[in-house]
Amino acid sequence: MLFMGSKKLQVWLPLLFAIVMVIGMMIGYQLKGKTSGNRFFSLNRASSLQELVELIKTRYVDKVPADSISELAAAELLAHLDPHSVYIPADKLKEVNEEMMGNFQGIGVEFQFLDDTVNVTHVIDDGPSAKAGIMVGDKLLKVNDSITVAGKKLKPEDIRKLLRGVMNTEVKVQLLRGGTKKEFVITRGVIPVSPIDAAYMIDHETGYLRINKFVERTYEAFMQNMEKLQRSGMKKLILDLRGNGGGLMKEATDIADEFLSNDKLIVYTEGEHAPRYEYRCKRDGIFEDGKMEVLIDEGTASASEVLTGALQDWDRATIIGRRSFGKGLVQQPFQLSDGSAVRLTIARYYSPLGRNIQKSYSKGKEQYEEELSERFHNGEVVKGDTSKPTGKQFKTPGGKIVYGGGGITPDVFVPFDTTRMSASMMKLYYKATISSFVYKYYVENKTFFSNIHSPEELSVKFVPGEKEWEGIVAYAKKDTIMLNGTDAKTKSEVLKRIQIMMGRQIWRNEGYFEMSNMHDVTVEKAVEKMKL
């Protein structure tokens, strides 16, 4: 009987133990629901990291703000995972979200500091400031009566904090206009930041469209500008993605859908905890058949590489420029309980042929971030064959060989022009001397420029010469930049840059790129290829 009892106990004991565990877990879960908040996890015992943070707070020799300890710990931890998982403090989250939405709440002006005075350099059309009567050339003296801003060593972010605010709230400003003080009350509103820098016809059948980022309004703005170009007779398209660091992948895939036919695969994502997810074409596109070229460079990254990779894999476009950045990781935002957030890498994206564009980060974040400057040092940006692709080879439907890993290699290489930036030219940019000079020149000659109605007309009627050269030499001297004795090539480049910057002063980014593209070797190469 004792033997038989032991046998029965051996059979039933695991079952009894399991039942006790389940009952215990149910009780624990109910208690947890009553005692804990909505968090990813909860620990009864502090982890080593939590203990270390607490030690620093309570025992360290100097006072250290609690928030800075947590931020440092979070940033350091994420940096050891990959270069693109990032921690966003609570006080920065609103600004980050506004950037991804493609708008912010404010008064709708651009400004620049000249002689410690805030000068209004642009007024957004139909924005709050335009409606209130603010004009280019106005100088800001006071905000809300008591806050004097003229003659003080303020930073641009200090001014932005004063002028930005919740929609429909008011801000009172005192301005100096032509020697007369004026006061205005401006009602703040939503200020859109266009994701399209320029969209215009280069010739009677070739359109040019430049996208600067992929935010919530990019696809909508893209469609509006494509329709405008088609009404102007566009049959061929140059899509400029240079310097576009990416953003929302959905916006990029929606745009790819407008160029690719049927149900073609655009991109797919996959990770250890994220099963394969495919983005495919869903509708007839606005430009599925016309000849197309895409311009890229080392600043083309992430969502821009998704779009470029899809068009290259399907032989839909000729890619022109220099090797792209090489970011093939997908981030998802997670809100944390203290109001901060983390953008955590959850998957990799793969082009239609299955290539991952992500460059290696095995040597750490610091070397990863220095990789771009290394391209300049090793000569790759000047001679494309100095850094041959080493990733896996793939063949497109048309028989072209493309590579995975380390960015997208263009079909047509265009070198970086190292001869255009002399030391004096770089100083003019770094100190914003050239843009300040152009602004003052515009204000002093506003009547003349008000009769010029297009960048093309500006290129003919405003050709800077000796008068403008003498002006910039004298103005630069105030910034301790000596242009006397400048060689003829640099002088010519400075005068050309004054003309280009005047395009921006009058028509903002649209004017800048339309003027700049008249001298852009990559755009010239694209136009040349279009004619073949």
Secondary structure in CASP SS format (residue, H / E / C, confidence):
PFRMAT SS
TARGET T0000
AUTHOR 0000-0000-0000
METHOD secondary structure of the structure
MODEL  1
M C 1.00
L H 1.00
F H 1.00
M H 1.00
G H 1.00
S H 1.00
K H 1.00
K H 1.00
L H 1.00
Q H 1.00
V H 1.00
W H 1.00
L H 1.00
P H 1.00
L H 1.00
L H 1.00
F H 1.00
A H 1.00
I H 1.00
V H 1.00
M H 1.00
V H 1.00
I H 1.00
G H 1.00
M H 1.00
M H 1.00
I H 1.00
G H 1.00
Y H 1.00
Q H 1.00
L H 1.00
K H 1.00
G H 1.00
K H 1.00
T H 1.00
S C 1.00
G C 1.00
N C 1.00
R C 1.00
F C 1.00
F C 1.00
S C 1.00
L C 1.00
N C 1.00
R C 1.00
A C 1.00
S C 1.00
S H 1.00
L H 1.00
Q H 1.00
E H 1.00
L H 1.00
V H 1.00
E H 1.00
L H 1.00
I H 1.00
K H 1.00
T H 1.00
R H 1.00
Y C 1.00
V C 1.00
D C 1.00
K C 1.00
V C 1.00
P C 1.00
A H 1.00
D H 1.00
S H 1.00
I H 1.00
S H 1.00
E H 1.00
L H 1.00
A H 1.00
A H 1.00
A H 1.00
E H 1.00
L H 1.00
L H 1.00
A H 1.00
H C 1.00
L C 1.00
D C 1.00
P C 1.00
H C 1.00
S C 1.00
V E 1.00
Y E 1.00
I E 1.00
P C 1.00
A H 1.00
D H 1.00
K H 1.00
L H 1.00
K H 1.00
E H 1.00
V H 1.00
N H 1.00
E H 1.00
E H 1.00
M H 1.00
M H 1.00
G C 1.00
N E 1.00
F E 1.00
Q E 1.00
G E 1.00
I C 1.00
G C 1.00
V E 1.00
E E 1.00
F E 1.00
Q E 1.00
F E 1.00
L E 1.00
D C 1.00
D C 1.00
T E 1.00
V E 1.00
N E 1.00
V E 1.00
T E 1.00
H E 1.00
V E 1.00
I C 1.00
D C 1.00
D C 1.00
G C 1.00
P H 1.00
S H 1.00
A H 1.00
K H 1.00
A H 1.00
G C 1.00
I C 1.00
M C 1.00
V C 1.00
G C 1.00
D C 1.00
K E 1.00
L E 1.00
L E 1.00
K E 1.00
V E 1.00
N C 1.00
D C 1.00
S C 1.00
I E 1.00
T E 1.00
V C 1.00
A C 1.00
G C 1.00
K C 1.00
K C 1.00
L C 1.00
K C 1.00
P H 1.00
E H 1.00
D H 1.00
I H 1.00
R H 1.00
K H 1.00
L H 1.00
L H 1.00
R C 1.00
G C 1.00
V C 1.00
M C 1.00
N C 1.00
T C 1.00
E E 1.00
V E 1.00
K E 1.00
V E 1.00
Q E 1.00
L E 1.00
L E 1.00
R E 1.00
G C 1.00
G C 1.00
T E 1.00
K E 1.00
K E 1.00
E E 1.00
F E 1.00
V E 1.00
I E 1.00
T E 1.00
R C 1.00
G E 1.00
V E 1.00
I E 1.00
P E 1.00
V C 1.00
S C 1.00
P C 1.00
I E 1.00
D E 1.00
A E 1.00
A E 1.00
Y E 1.00
M E 1.00
I C 1.00
D C 1.00
H C 1.00
E C 1.00
T E 1.00
G E 1.00
Y E 1.00
L E 1.00
R E 1.00
I E 1.00
N C 1.00
K C 1.00
F E 1.00
V C 1.00
E C 1.00
R C 1.00
T H 1.00
Y H 1.00
E H 1.00
A H 1.00
F H 1.00
M H 1.00
Q H 1.00
N H 1.00
M H 1.00
E H 1.00
K H 1.00
L H 1.00
Q H 1.00
R H 1.00
S C 1.00
G C 1.00
M C 1.00
K C 1.00
K E 1.00
L E 1.00
I E 1.00
L E 1.00
D E 1.00
L C 1.00
R C 1.00
G C 1.00
N C 1.00
G C 1.00
G C 1.00
G E 1.00
L C 1.00
M H 1.00
K H 1.00
E H 1.00
A H 1.00
T H 1.00
D H 1.00
I H 1.00
A H 1.00
D H 1.00
E C 1.00
F C 1.00
L C 1.00
S C 1.00
N C 1.00
D C 1.00
K C 1.00
L E 1.00
I E 1.00
V E 1.00
Y E 1.00
T E 1.00
E E 1.00
G E 1.00
E C 1.00
H C 1.00
A E 1.00
P E 1.00
R E 1.00
Y E 1.00
E E 1.00
Y E 1.00
R E 1.00
C C 1.00
K C 1.00
R C 1.00
D C 1.00
G C 1.00
I C 1.00
F C 1.00
E C 1.00
D C 1.00
G C 1.00
K E 1.00
M E 1.00
E E 1.00
V E 1.00
L E 1.00
I E 1.00
D C 1.00
E C 1.00
G C 1.00
T C 1.00
A C 1.00
S C 1.00
A H 1.00
S H 1.00
E H 1.00
V H 1.00
L H 1.00
T H 1.00
G H 1.00
A H 1.00
L H 1.00
Q H 1.00
D H 1.00
W C 1.00
D C 1.00
R C 1.00
A C 1.00
T E 1.00
I E 1.00
I E 1.00
G E 1.00
R C 1.00
R C 1.00
S C 1.00
F C 1.00
G C 1.00
K C 1.00
G C 1.00
L E 1.00
V E 1.00
Q E 1.00
Q E 1.00
P E 1.00
F E 1.00
Q E 1.00
L C 1.00
S C 1.00
D C 1.00
G C 1.00
S C 1.00
A E 1.00
V E 1.00
R E 1.00
L E 1.00
T E 1.00
I E 1.00
A E 1.00
R E 1.00
Y E 1.00
Y E 1.00
S C 1.00
P C 1.00
L C 1.00
G C 1.00
R C 1.00
N C 1.00
I C 1.00
Q C 1.00
K C 1.00
S C 1.00
Y C 1.00
S C 1.00
K C 1.00
G C 1.00
K H 1.00
E H 1.00
Q H 1.00
Y H 1.00
E H 1.00
E H 1.00
E H 1.00
L H 1.00
S H 1.00
E H 1.00
R H 1.00
F H 1.00
H H 1.00
N C 1.00
G C 1.00
E C 1.00
V C 1.00
V C 1.00
K C 1.00
G H 1.00
D H 1.00
T H 1.00
S C 1.00
K C 1.00
P C 1.00
T C 1.00
G C 1.00
K C 1.00
Q E 1.00
F E 1.00
K E 1.00
T C 1.00
P C 1.00
G C 1.00
G C 1.00
K C 1.00
I E 1.00
V E 1.00
Y E 1.00
G C 1.00
G C 1.00
G C 1.00
G C 1.00
I C 1.00
T C 1.00
P C 1.00
D C 1.00
V E 1.00
F E 1.00
V C 1.00
P C 1.00
F C 1.00
D C 1.00
T C 1.00
T C 1.00
R C 1.00
M C 1.00
S C 1.00
A H 1.00
S H 1.00
M H 1.00
M H 1.00
K H 1.00
L H 1.00
Y H 1.00
Y H 1.00
K C 1.00
A C 1.00
T H 1.00
I H 1.00
S H 1.00
S H 1.00
F H 1.00
V H 1.00
Y H 1.00
K H 1.00
Y H 1.00
Y H 1.00
V H 1.00
E H 1.00
N C 1.00
K H 1.00
T H 1.00
F H 1.00
F H 1.00
S H 1.00
N C 1.00
I C 1.00
H C 1.00
S C 1.00
P H 1.00
E H 1.00
E H 1.00
L H 1.00
S H 1.00
V H 1.00
K H 1.00
F C 1.00
V C 1.00
P C 1.00
G C 1.00
E H 1.00
K H 1.00
E H 1.00
W H 1.00
E H 1.00
G H 1.00
I H 1.00
V H 1.00
A H 1.00
Y H 1.00
A H 1.00
K H 1.00
K H 1.00
D C 1.00
T C 1.00
I C 1.00
M C 1.00
L C 1.00
N C 1.00
G C 1.00
T C 1.00
D C 1.00
A H 1.00
K H 1.00
T H 1.00
K H 1.00
S H 1.00
E H 1.00
V H 1.00
L H 1.00
K H 1.00
R H 1.00
I H 1.00
Q H 1.00
I H 1.00
M H 1.00
M H 1.00
G H 1.00
R H 1.00
Q H 1.00
I H 1.00
W H 1.00
R H 1.00
N H 1.00
E H 1.00
G H 1.00
Y H 1.00
F H 1.00
E H 1.00
M H 1.00
S H 1.00
N H 1.00
M H 1.00
H H 1.00
D C 1.00
V H 1.00
T H 1.00
V H 1.00
E H 1.00
K H 1.00
A H 1.00
V H 1.00
E H 1.00
K H 1.00
M H 1.00
K C 1.00
L C 1.00
END
